[in-house]
Amino acid sequence: MLEQFPPSDAVGYAELAERNGFTGVMATDHFQPWLPQQGQSAHVWSVLGAIGARTTGDFGPGVTTPTFRSHPAIVAQASATLASMYPDRHWLGIGSGEALNEHVVGEYWPEAHERIDRMFEAVEVIRKLFTASIAGRETRHRGPYFRLETTRLWTMPKTAPKILVATAGPVTARRAGKVADGLITTGAPYDRLAALLARFADGARDAGRDANALPRVLQLHLSWAPTDEEAMRNALVEWPIGGMRFSRSDIRSPFEFEQLARTVRPEDFDGRMLVSADPDLHRAHIQRHLDLGFDRIYLHNVGRNQAEFLEVFGRDVLPRLRA
């Protein structure tokens, strides 16, 4: 979470994670932190370049939004560059965005259906550039939201990065199954996640694709600390976002989130984020998500106790998980 740590610290934790048995890194693409006290918001592409140099596993932007702050062509160029530097390791996560980050460029902030349409058109533009550039030819695009004059990417790997689409809704999940290389979602009640995976699989079948061959990625927030009291304190102070039971997409300021965070209570995390000092409870929680059908799970411990978390989970949790 680049909102919580200076970039050099984040890179160091990625390296430490790998030494403790973790095999990949997802980094957030924010212009602002969720809350003022989180205190950071580094540029994700700069940090990913450093992570690639210091680790050997997979890595990508958990969700970037190639529609407002960055044109899809610029996101395609950044992704292709990383994939050229670190072959077969980088993937590209695409989302529809949140006002917290995207409103800063002064554009009109549209309703959800338009944001989703923009996202899928951005995926189309990026895929056009990847496909044409690998073939050594130019391409162009003219759609409802984006224009691309005749061009290509001049730095391009032999194999394009996989494009994963982020969604929390069944309609978007089915649409993603038709066109994306994989799905990203965040922790939610088990039945809701199972339904989401089912709709993604339906979309893949509609397009004549094998859903089991497509990555199904989960970003799982959790709060672990040596005591339950400390774990809950970390959740309430560092990640009250996890207890907010309403849409956050239209909130524009970390200071607005700070006001809303004051309403979050310990019971608000129930069913949304596991808060516990017991590594075995976390292991069982992660295992259940693997059993649902996710094949990659990126863990975010919400506290500042990252080194301690990486050591404990690398020793007591990861070795006991079944793929």
N, C-alpha and C positions, 0 to 999 in steps of 0.2 A: 504494500500500500504506500505509494509515493506521497500520499497526503500526510503520512505519519512520520516519515524518516527523511533526512537529507539524502541526496542521491548517492553520495559515497557510502553512507551507512547501508542503504538498500542493496547496493552492489555487494558489499561485504557480507550481508546476510544471505544473499543468493549463493555466494561461494560457500559460506558455512553450511547452508542447507544441503548442498551437494555432498559435502564431506560427511554429513549425517544421514545419507541414504536417500534424500529426495532427488528426483530425476528431471525436474523442469520448473520453470518460473513463469508466472503470469504477472504482468505489471499494469497498474491502472493508468489511464490517460485522463488526467484532470488538469483544468486550468486553475481551479481553486480547490482547497480542501473542503470536506463536508462541514467541518467545524473550525472556528478560529484557533482553538487550542491544539488542533492537530499540527498546524504550523508549517506545512510544506506543500509543494505541488510542482515537482520537477517535470521537465519535458520528457515524455516517455521514450521517444526515439533515441535521444541521447543516452538515457540510462540503459536501454536495451542493447545498444552497441557495446557498452562497457560490460554488461552481463554476459553477452556472447563471448567476449574476450576472456572472461574470468571463470567460465563454467563450460561444461561439455554437453548439457542436456538440452531439451527443447525450451523455447521461450517465445513469448509474443505479447502484444498489448491485449490485456483481457478484453477490453472493448474500446475501440477507437471509433470516432464518428466522422466519416468523410463526407459531411454535408454542409457544415456551417463554418467552423474554424479552418478547415482544410478541404480543398477540392479533392475529389476522388483520385485525380491524376497525381497529386502530390503524395497522398497516402500510398498509392501504388508504387511510386518511385522510392519512398522510404522503405517499404516492405521488400521490394525487389533488391534494394541495396543490401539490407541485412541478410537476405537469403543468398545473395552472391558471396558475402563475406563468410557466412556460416552455413554451408550447404546442408540441406535436409534437417535443419534444426528449428528454423523460424516458421511460425504460422501467424496468420492475420485474423484477429477477432474484430468483427464489425457490429456496431449497435446503432440504435436510432437516436441516442443522445439524451441529455438532460439539460435543462435551462441553466443550472448552476455553472456549467462549463461553456455552453454554446452561445448563450445570450451576449457574451462579452464583446462579440464583433458587431453588435448593434442591429442584427437582422430580426425580422419578425419571427417570433417563436410560434410555430404552427401547432395544431392539435395532433393527437397521437396518430391518427390514420395517415396524415400527410407525412409525418416524421418516418413512419414505417415505409411508405411508398418511396420517399427519398432514399432511405437505406437500401432498399432493393435495387433502385436504379443505380446507386453508387456501386453496389456489387457488380452490376452489369458493366459499368464503365471500367472498373478495375480488372474484371475478367477479360474484357476486350483487349485492354492494354497488355496484360500478361500473355494472352494467347498470341496476339499479333507480334509482340516483341520477341518471344521465343522463336517464332517463324522468321524473324528478320524483316518484317514488313510493318507498314504504318496502318493506323486505324483512325476512325473518327466516331463521334456520337452526337446526336441531337435528340434530347428527350424533354419531358415536361419540366425537369428541374436542372438538368446539367447539359452543358455543351462541351465538346472536346474537338478542337480543330485537328486536322490530320497530323498525326505524330506517332511516336513509339517511345519505349523506354530503351535507352542505349546501354544501361547496365542492367542485365537480366540474367538470372541463373538458368541452368538447363531445365530445371523443374520449377514450376511456379509454386509459391507458398500456398498452402491450403487456406481457403477463406471460410472461416467459421462465423455463423450469424448468431448473435445473442438475442434471446427472447424469453419472456416469462408467460406468454399467452399462447393458447392452443392454435388460433388461426395463423399467427405468425410462424409458429413452429411447423405447421403443415406446409406453409409457403417456403420456409427455409429448407425443408426436406426435398423440395422439388429442384432447388437451384444451388444450395450451398454445399460446401465440402464437409460440413459438420455443424454441430449445434453447441452453443454455450448457454448455460443458465446458472442461476444462483440458488442457494438453499431455500427450500420451501417445504410445506407438509408433504409427506411421502406420496399420498394419493394424487396430489396435484402434479408432482414431478413425474409420476408414472403416466398420467394422462398426457403430459407434455411430450414425453418420449414416444408414446403411442401415436400422437398426431404427427410428430416428425417422421416416424416410420411410414405412416400413411402417405405423406407427401412424397417420400422417396419412392414408394411403390407406384404412385401415380405417374412418376417420371421414368419408371422402368429401372430404378436403381436399387441396390442392395443396402438397406438401412444399416445392417450389421457391419458393413465395410466403412461406414462414415463415423468419424470421431464424435462422441457424445461427452461433452466436457461440463464439469460442475465446479463452480467456485463456491467453496463451503466456508462460511465464517464460523468461528468458534471462539470461546474464551476459556483458556486453560491457565491455571496458576497453581502454586503449591497448596493453596487453601481455597475452599469454595467462596469464602468471603472476599478474597483478593480477586478471584475470577469474576465475581459479580461486580465488584468495584471497577475492574477494567472494562467490563461491558458497558456499565452506565456512564463512565467518564470518557472512554476512548471510542466506543462504538454504539451510542444510543440509536444510531441509524438502524441497527438491527432490530430494535424494538418498535419502530414506527410502522404502524399498521395502516398506512395510507400511501398513495402515490407520491413520489418525490420529484417527478419529472418537471414540474412547473415552478419549483422553488429556486430563486435566483441567487441568494446570498448565503454565505456561511453564517452570517449573523442571524438570519431568519431561522436556519437550522438550529442554531444555538438556543433560540427561544423555544422552539418546538421540543428540543431535547429535554427541557425541564419537565415535560409532562410524562416522560418515559419512566416506567416502574419495573421492578424485577420480573413481575409476572408477564410483562409484555414480550419477553424473550421466549416464552413457552411455545414450543412447536415451530419456532423460527430460527433459533440459534442455541446450540448446546453450551451451557455455562456450567463447568464442573472442574474439580481438581483431580478427578479420577481418570487416568489415561485409558483404562479399560472401557469406560463408558464412551469415550471419544472413539476408541477403536470400533466398538459395536455400531456406533452411529455412522462412521465412515463405511464400514462393511455393508450396512444396509443400503447405502447409496450405490455401492458397487453392484450389489445384488439386484438393484432396480434396473441396471443396464448402463450406468455410466462407466466409461473405460479410462477416463482421466479425471482426477479430482485434485484441485489446487486448494490447499488449506491456508486460511488466513486466521492466525491467532491475533485477536484484536488488541491485546495489551502491548506494552513496550518491552515485555520480557521475551524478546525474540530468541536470543541465544539459548536461554534456558529451555524454552519451548522446543527448539530444533533438536537439542540434545535428548530431551525426554521422549519426544515422539519418534526420533530416529532410533532410539534404543528399545522403547516399550510398545510402540504402536505400529510403525511401518512393517517390521518383520512378521507381524501376526496377521496382516491383511492378506486375503485371498483374491486374486484377480478374477 
